């Protein structure tokens, strides 16, 4: 027999009218949260965003690919400090034209930062980065592993 934590609200929610009421309350809360959590002031949109990344490992290196659409390469800075690789930058909002009536803003703007702990086998002085078509590619070469040294045992 499986042990399950008792949640009284689960039993109450099984009664159909109350379940509908809980669903409606949750949905209304979600709508208000999304409306008011994204706005600062009257018309300025604030969204914390971080670029999506892929982290891959090859035989001789690690690869980090970050999607940075609409970001200028001059607005991206990559640093390595104490075995942590940090990618930071800013996606600037386009100039707002006074004649336009904005109906919806869904794209995110502002500063971003992503940090990655580096494995011990990375040559931090040889890290390379390239930027093409809105994708930042950071190559982290691995240290060549020391080959085991054979020592001949002499018989005397």
C-alpha positions in Angstrom: 0.0 0.0 0.0 1.4 3.4 -1.0 1.5 6.1 1.6 0.1 9.5 0.4 0.1 12.8 2.3 -3.4 13.8 3.3 -4.5 17.0 1.7 -8.0 18.1 2.9 -8.4 20.5 0.0 -8.2 17.5 -2.3 -11.3 15.9 -0.7 -13.2 19.2 -0.8 -12.2 19.8 -4.4 -13.7 16.4 -5.4 -17.1 17.9 -4.8 -17.9 19.3 -8.3 -19.2 22.8 -7.4 -16.3 23.5 -5.2 -13.8 22.1 -7.7 -15.2 24.5 -10.3 -14.9 27.4 -7.8 -11.3 26.5 -7.0 -10.5 26.3 -10.8 -12.0 29.7 -11.4 -10.2 31.2 -8.4 -6.9 29.7 -9.7 -7.5 31.0 -13.2 -8.4 34.5 -12.0 -5.3 34.6 -9.9 -3.2 33.5 -12.8 -4.6 36.2 -15.0 -4.0 39.0 -12.4 -0.5 37.7 -11.7 0.4 37.8 -15.4 -1.1 41.2 -15.9 0.5 42.9 -12.9 3.8 41.1 -12.5 5.0 42.1 -15.9 4.4 45.8 -15.7 6.4 48.4 -13.9 4.8 51.8 -13.9 2.2 52.6 -16.5 3.5 51.6 -19.9 7.0 50.1 -19.4 7.3 46.4 -19.8 9.8 44.6 -17.5 10.7 41.0 -18.2 13.6 39.1 -16.8 14.9 36.9 -19.5 17.8 34.7 -20.2 18.8 33.3 -23.5 18.1 29.6 -24.1 21.3 27.5 -24.3 22.5 24.1 -25.4 25.5 22.6 -23.7 27.2 19.8 -25.6 30.4 17.7 -25.0 32.7 16.6 -27.8 35.7 14.4 -27.5 38.1 17.3 -27.3 35.8 20.2 -26.1 32.6 21.5 -24.6 30.3 23.7 -26.6 27.7 26.2 -25.4 25.3 27.7 -27.9 23.1 30.5 -26.8 20.2 32.0 -28.7 20.5 35.8 -28.8 18.1 37.1 -31.5 18.1 40.8 -31.8 21.2 41.2 -29.7 24.2 43.1 -31.2 27.5 41.2 -30.7 29.0 44.4 -29.1 26.4 44.1 -26.3 27.6 40.6 -25.3 30.4 40.1 -22.8 31.9 36.7 -21.8 34.1 36.4 -18.7 35.8 33.6 -16.9 36.5 34.0 -13.2 37.2 31.3 -10.5 36.1 28.5 -12.9 32.8 30.2 -13.8 32.0 31.2 -17.3 29.5 34.1 -17.4 27.7 35.4 -20.5 26.0 38.7 -20.0 24.6 41.3 -22.2 21.6 43.4 -23.1 18.8 43.3 -25.7 17.8 46.8 -26.4 14.3 47.8 -27.2 13.6 49.4 -30.5 12.7 53.1 -30.5 9.0 53.6 -29.8 7.3 55.7 -32.5 4.7 58.1 -31.3 2.4 57.5 -34.2 2.1 53.8 -33.4 -0.4 52.4 -31.0 1.1 49.3 -29.4 -1.5 46.6 -29.0 0.8 43.8 -27.6 4.4 43.5 -26.6 5.6 39.9 -26.1 9.3 40.2 -26.9 11.6 40.5 -24.0 14.2 43.2 -23.6 16.7 44.2 -21.0 19.9 42.8 -19.4 20.6 39.1 -19.2 23.2 36.9 -17.5 23.9 33.2 -17.6 26.7 31.5 -15.6 28.2 28.0 -16.0 30.6 26.2 -13.7 33.5 24.9 -15.7 34.8 21.4 -15.3 38.4 21.0 -14.1 39.5 19.7 -17.5 38.8 23.0 -19.4 41.7 25.1 -20.8 40.2 28.5 -19.7 42.9 30.4 -21.5 41.9 28.8 -24.8 38.2 29.5 -24.7 36.9 30.9 -28.0 33.5 32.5 -28.9 31.8 33.3 -32.2 28.5 35.1 -33.0 26.5 34.3 -36.2 22.8 34.7 -37.1 21.8 35.5 -33.5 23.6 32.4 -32.1 26.6 32.8 -29.7 28.8 29.7 -29.8 31.4 29.3 -27.0 34.0 26.6 -27.4 35.7 25.3 -24.3 38.7 23.1 -25.2 39.5 20.2 -22.9 43.0 19.7 -21.4 44.7 16.8 -23.0 44.6 13.9 -20.6 48.0 12.7 -19.5 48.8 9.3 -20.9 49.8 6.8 -18.4 53.5 6.4 -18.2 54.8 2.9 -18.2 57.7 2.1 -16.0 59.8 -0.9 -16.8 60.5 -3.1 -13.9 64.0 -4.4 -13.9 64.9 -7.8 -12.5 68.1 -7.8 -10.6 
